[in-house]
Amino acid sequence: MTVAALSHTSLPEFELLKRGKVRDVYTVDEDHLLIVATDRISAFDSILPTPIPRKGEVLTSLSRFWFESYVTSFLTILSLPILSECLPLCSKSLT
C-alpha cells in the first residue's frame, strides 16, 4: 500500500503561526501550540521538492519518546487533553 506524503498542511480550525522547512506551527489557544511534522525534507536551508512519506510520523515519534523520557526533568510540553481534541480535526483536514 502506497502512502501519500504530507508536504503541506491546511487546518482551518487553527491559525497558522509559522510554516517552517519541515514543521508547521498552529495556534490552538493562548496556552497551546500544535506542531505538525510534515514529510518535507530540507538540506542547506532549502526545502527539497520530493517529500519522504511518513517522515513526519517518525519525527513525531522520536520527539514524543524524548519528551516522555524527560518528563520528570522538566515540565512536559505535551498536553494530552489538547492533543486528543486536535487529532480528529487534524486527521480529517490532512486526508
PyMOL commands that set and color helices and strands:
alter all, ss='L'
color gray80, all
select helices_A, chain A and resi 55-69+80-94
alter helices_A, ss='H'
color red, helices_A
select strands_A, chain A and resi 15-19+23-29+32-37+42-43+46-47
alter strands_A, ss='S'
color yellow, strands_A
deselect
rebuild
show_as cartoon
